Amino acid sequence: MIGSALLATIVILMTLVLWLMETCQFLIPYRMILLHNYGSTILSFLAVLGVNIFAGVYLLCRKVFLKDTGRKLAHVDKQLRSGESIAEELSQHLRD
């Protein structure tokens, strides 16, 4: 889950950076001045933005992919302990 959230974050950040580079082509002559004076600020902003996007994507993944997980696991556990499930082998293993 963390890997997929990280991949989605990288894709979103790269898309934003590429879009911004295409939009701000008029700043190309001032590239060295901007990077020299504001490079650390830009990098800090990108780092904070990346952490926030990662947190949002991770939260979204947890909400979407782990929906009703506790209820489902309780149902599976109940079936395994009762012995009425298809997985007789697993319930036998739990008894041992």
Secondary structure by P-SEA (a helix, b strand, c coil): caaaaaaaaaaaaaaaaaaaaaaacccccaaaaaaaacaaaaaaaaaaaaaaaaaaaaaaaaaccccaaaaaaaaaaaaaaaccccaaaaaaaaac
